[in-house]
């Protein structure tokens, strides 16, 4: 029972990570384009650079969140059965 609840908590963490960009910038600014990296032909735009870094970070968070959702779902569905199989073996081996 406790393992299934842990799987539910992992799913929630995965959802939060998956929607990181939406939580960070909001629904209105989510569709906006990033500022250009170079302005006035030779001036580097630091704001545009940080927007790209945040977009890449959001991509990694989204991929990691999806992995957590899959792992949490498996844990919530089969965690108690896996614990019943693995934990007795662990106690016998250490015992």
N, C-alpha and C positions, 0 to 999 in steps of 0.2 A: 504494500500500500504506500509506503513512504517513498519508494523508488518512483512510482508513478507520479506522485506529487512533485518530485524533483524534476521529472521530465516535463511537467507542465510549466515549472519555473524556467527551465531552459528554453522552452518554446517562447515564452514571453520575452526573454532576453533577446532571442533571435529576431522577434518581430520589431523590437525597439531598434536593434542594429540595422535591420532591413529598411526601416523608415527613417534612418538617421538624417538624411538630407531634408526630408519633409519636416521633421521636428526642428531642425536647425534653422532653415530659412523661411519656412511657412509655405502655404499652398500658392500664394500669389507670386513670390519670387522664385519658386521652384522651376518655372518655365522660362525664366529670363536667361539670355545668353551671357556668357562671361565677357568681361572687358578684353580688348585686344592686348597682346603682350608688348607690342611696340606702338608708341604714339609719336607723332610728328617726325617720322622717318628715322629717328636715331635715339629716342628717349625710351628707356625701359619702363614699363608700367608695372610697379610692384603689386598693385591691387589685382591686376589681371593674373599675375603669377600665383598669388595666394588663392585666388578663386579656382585656378586649375589644380593646385595642391589639394584644396578641400574637395574638389570633385573626384579626384583620384582616391582620396581617403574615404569618401562616401561609397565609391565602387567597391573597395576592399571590405568595408563594413557591411555592405549589402551581401557580398558573396559569403562572408563569414556568418552573417545572420541567417542566410539560407541554410548553410551547413548546420547551424545550431538548431534550426527548426526541424530539419530532417532527423538529427540525432535525438532531439527531445521527443519527437513523435515516436520513434522506435523505443525510446526509454519509457515513455508513458504507456505504450501499448504492451510491451513485452518485458519491462524492467523487473517486475516481481518474479516472473518465471526465470529470467536470467539470474537474478539474485539467489533464488532457491537452488539453482544448479551450481553456481560458482562458489557461493559462500561456504557450503559444507566441505567442498574440496579444499578451500583455503584453510579451514580449521583443521582438517585432517593432515595437510602438508606441514603446517606450523606446529602441530601438536604434540 
